[in-house]
Amino acid sequence: MSLKITDECINCDVCEPECPNEAISQGEEIYVIDPDKCTECVGHFDAPQCQQVCPVDCIPLGQEESREVLLARYEKLTGKPAPR
């Protein structure tokens, strides 16, 4: 399960440009994260960048996916071998 943005989102627009996988977009009311594109920044950064920049902490860690699943998604999205 990828990260999710909660109803506390204030639509501040800071998370969307930080996502290296372009998994974040404007939803009907708040920003949303596409679970098929979210790697929790594995392969790109040490921590999810959306969480790092969110001023209201509306992107909590949920039920985390295994690192192997996230690395496989990274490889699929980027076409590059995942860093190990």
C-alpha positions as CSV (number, residue, x, y, z in Angstrom):
1,M,0.0,0.0,0.0
2,S,1.5,3.3,-1.0
3,L,1.4,6.5,1.0
4,K,-1.9,8.4,1.2
5,I,-2.8,12.0,1.7
6,T,-5.4,12.5,4.4
7,D,-8.3,15.0,4.7
8,E,-6.0,17.4,6.6
9,C,-4.5,18.4,3.3
10,I,-4.6,22.1,2.8
11,N,-3.8,22.0,-1.0
12,C,-0.6,24.0,-0.5
13,D,0.9,22.5,-3.7
14,V,4.3,21.7,-2.2
15,C,4.2,17.9,-2.4
16,E,3.4,17.4,-6.1
17,P,6.7,18.8,-7.5
18,E,8.7,16.9,-5.0
19,C,7.5,13.4,-6.1
20,P,10.2,11.8,-8.4
21,N,7.6,9.4,-9.8
22,E,4.9,12.0,-10.6
23,A,2.6,10.0,-8.4
24,I,0.9,13.0,-6.8
25,S,-1.9,15.0,-8.5
26,Q,-4.8,17.2,-7.6
27,G,-7.9,15.2,-6.8
28,E,-11.4,16.5,-6.6
29,E,-10.9,18.1,-3.2
30,I,-7.3,17.3,-2.1
31,Y,-4.1,16.0,-3.6
32,V,-4.0,12.2,-4.1
33,I,-1.2,9.7,-4.5
34,D,-1.4,7.1,-7.3
35,P,-0.5,3.8,-5.6
36,D,0.8,2.3,-8.9
37,K,3.5,5.1,-9.1
38,C,4.4,5.6,-5.4
39,T,7.6,4.0,-4.3
40,E,7.8,6.0,-1.1
41,C,10.8,7.5,-2.8
42,V,12.8,4.2,-2.5
43,G,15.4,4.2,-5.2
44,H,15.4,8.0,-5.3
45,F,15.8,9.3,-1.7
46,D,16.2,8.0,1.8
47,A,12.8,9.3,2.9
48,P,9.5,10.1,1.2
49,Q,9.9,13.6,-0.1
50,C,6.2,14.5,0.1
51,Q,6.3,13.7,3.9
52,Q,9.4,15.9,4.3
53,V,7.9,19.0,2.8
54,C,4.3,18.7,4.0
55,P,3.6,21.6,6.4
56,V,0.6,19.9,8.0
57,D,1.8,16.3,8.2
58,C,-1.1,14.9,6.3
59,I,0.9,12.0,4.7
60,P,1.4,9.5,7.5
61,L,3.2,6.3,7.2
62,G,0.6,3.7,6.7
63,Q,0.9,0.0,6.1
64,E,4.3,-0.1,4.5
65,E,5.1,-2.2,1.5
66,S,8.3,-4.2,1.6
67,R,11.4,-2.7,0.2
68,E,11.5,-5.4,-2.5
69,V,8.1,-4.4,-3.7
70,L,9.0,-0.7,-3.8
71,L,12.3,-1.5,-5.6
72,A,10.5,-3.6,-8.2
73,R,8.0,-0.7,-8.8
74,Y,11.0,1.7,-9.1
75,E,12.5,-0.5,-11.8
76,K,9.3,-0.8,-13.6
77,L,8.7,3.0,-13.6
78,T,12.2,4.2,-14.4
79,G,13.5,1.3,-16.5
80,K,16.7,1.5,-14.4
81,P,18.1,-1.1,-12.0
82,A,17.2,-0.3,-8.5
83,P,20.0,0.7,-6.2
84,R,20.6,-2.0,-3.6
